Amino acid sequence: MDPRPGESMVSQQIKNAFARVAVLLLAPGIALASSTTPPANKSTAQAIASPKTVKAWSGTVSVSRSNSLYDQKNGTEQSSWDLSASTRFKWNKDWSSALLLEGSQDLMDETASDWSRFQVSTRRAGISLGRSWKSMINGNFGLPISRAQKAATLKANVGLSARADLNSAAAFDDRFSFAGLLSVTRSIHDFETAKNGAVNTQYSSVQGIETGWSFTEKTSISVSLSHINTWTYQGTMKEYYSHSQELGYQASPRVGLAVGHQYGAPYASVWSTRGDSYNFQVIDENNSYVYGTVTLSF
């Protein structure tokens, strides 16, 4: 199908991807959502008698609709469909590798629709930190895929991240969850400045916490907070933050639903407009977004 006049080829590719994902979600997703147990290839007796095997391949496809919380009627409202697809291969119970692809279709400005991230990663899980914590380490390698990345002359991103989760036995209630996150990324560019003259970011770091509560086996709420530092090739540091609040519902073992609020897309400055004081907001007219997500696991 040829793109409509004025519509970019990238935008048409993203639309086609969303259409294919919609078929995946609407056809098997409806059947899966109505089932409380995953399909079985063996009888119950065979399943009990046979030892459990580790599933080598797995993956997820998520489609989200996000929109500005406030419509100021001045053309600044943001609205988009967002796509995320990943597949993972488990080498053994602790080591795995994954591919990730993300993109978005901007509903307010078709020319802003684009792919945003392509990443290859390897994870080491199952690391114990005493009796109270379990952790994982993730190394990733990203290639430029968006127009903005290419305009910044980005060649690659190399990163290392760690996550530590509180063991349920160490929490005051097994329905409570808490995790700490830390990541460091090195960006490699052909030039220190982008094509528009902006100085490129050389290093970035994210420090975050996540906490949640499971009301039932299917329903939960979670809150996350992230602090971001960036350093340019000239050594200038900037600080940002973002936070989210999400209500999730596991419709079936393979279909998850979520609605939430995100402050910052993807982040907002921690400094006030004048830059002389910290400025933390829960919601505001410019940085608050609401979203709904459907995730299919396979």
Long-range contacts (C-beta under 8 A, 24 or more apart in sequence): 6-110, 7-110, 8-110, 8-111, 8-113, 10-113, 10-114, 10-115, 10-147, 11-105, 11-110, 11-111, 11-113, 11-114, 14-83, 14-103, 14-104, 14-105, 14-113, 14-114, 14-115, 15-105, 15-113, 17-83, 17-103, 18-63, 18-81, 18-83, 18-105, 21-61, 21-63, 21-83, 21-85, 22-63, 24-61, 24-296, 25-61, 25-63, 25-294, 25-296, 28-296, 29-255, 29-294, 29-296, 32-251, 32-252, 32-253, 32-254, 32-255, 32-296, 33-251, 33-252, 33-255, 34-252, 35-252, 36-252, 37-253, 38-252, 38-253, 38-254, 54-90, 54-92, 54-93, 55-90, 56-89, 56-90, 57-87, 57-88, 57-89, 57-90, 58-87, 58-88, 58-90, 58-297, 58-298, 59-85, 59-86, 59-87, 59-88, 59-297, 59-298, 60-84, 60-85, 60-86, 60-295, 60-296, 60-297, 60-298, 61-85, 61-295, 61-296, 61-298, 62-293, 62-294, 62-295, 62-296, 63-293, 63-294, 64-291, 64-292, 64-293, 64-294, 65-291, 65-292, 66-262, 66-265, 66-289, 66-290, 66-291, 67-289, 67-290, 67-291, 68-288, 68-289, 69-261, 69-283, 69-288, 69-289, 69-290, 70-285, 70-288, 72-285, 76-286, 77-108, 78-106, 78-108, 78-265, 78-289, 79-106, 79-107, 79-108, 80-104, 80-105, 80-106, 80-107, 80-108, 81-105, 81-107, 82-291, 93-126, 94-124, 94-125, 94-126, 95-122, 95-123, 95-124, 95-125, 96-122, 96-123, 96-125, 97-121, 97-122, 97-123, 98-122, 98-123, 114-146, 114-147, 114-148, 115-145, 115-146, 116-145, 116-146, 117-142, 117-145, 117-146, 118-142, 118-143, 118-145, 119-143, 119-157, 129-164, 131-167, 131-169, 131-170, 132-166, 132-167, 132-170, 133-164, 133-165, 133-166, 133-167, 133-170, 134-164, 134-165, 134-167, 135-162, 135-163, 135-164, 135-165, 136-162, 136-163, 137-161, 137-162, 138-162, 138-163, 151-194, 151-195, 151-196, 152-189, 152-194, 152-195, 152-198, 152-200, 153-189, 153-190, 153-191, 153-194, 153-195, 153-200, 154-187, 154-188, 154-189, 154-200, 155-188, 155-189, 155-190, 156-187, 156-188, 157-185, 157-186, 157-187, 157-188, 158-185, 158-186, 158-188, 159-183, 159-184, 159-185, 159-186, 160-184, 161-206, 175-213, 175-214, 175-215, 176-211, 176-212, 176-213, 177-210, 177-211, 177-212, 177-213, 177-214, 177-222, 178-209, 178-210, 178-211, 178-212, 179-209, 179-210, 179-211, 180-208, 180-209, 181-206, 181-207, 181-208, 181-209, 181-210, 181-226, 182-206, 182-207, 182-208, 189-233, 192-232, 192-233, 192-234, 199-232, 199-233, 199-234, 199-236, 200-232, 200-233, 201-230, 201-231, 201-232, 202-231, 202-232, 202-233, 203-230, 203-231, 204-228, 204-229, 204-230, 204-231, 205-229, 205-230, 217-250, 218-249, 218-250, 218-251, 219-247, 219-248, 219-249, 219-250, 220-247, 220-248, 221-245, 221-246, 221-247, 221-248, 222-246, 222-248, 226-267, 227-270, 228-267, 238-269, 239-269, 239-270, 239-271, 240-264, 240-267, 240-268, 240-269, 240-270, 241-267, 241-268, 241-270, 241-280, 242-266, 242-267, 242-268, 243-282, 253-297, 254-296, 254-297, 254-298, 255-294, 255-295, 255-296, 255-297, 256-293, 256-294, 256-295, 256-297, 257-292, 257-293, 257-294, 257-295, 258-292, 258-293, 258-295, 259-290, 259-291, 259-292, 259-293, 260-290, 260-291, 260-293, 261-288, 261-289, 261-290, 261-291, 262-288, 262-289, 262-290, 262-291, 263-287, 263-288, 263-289, 265-289
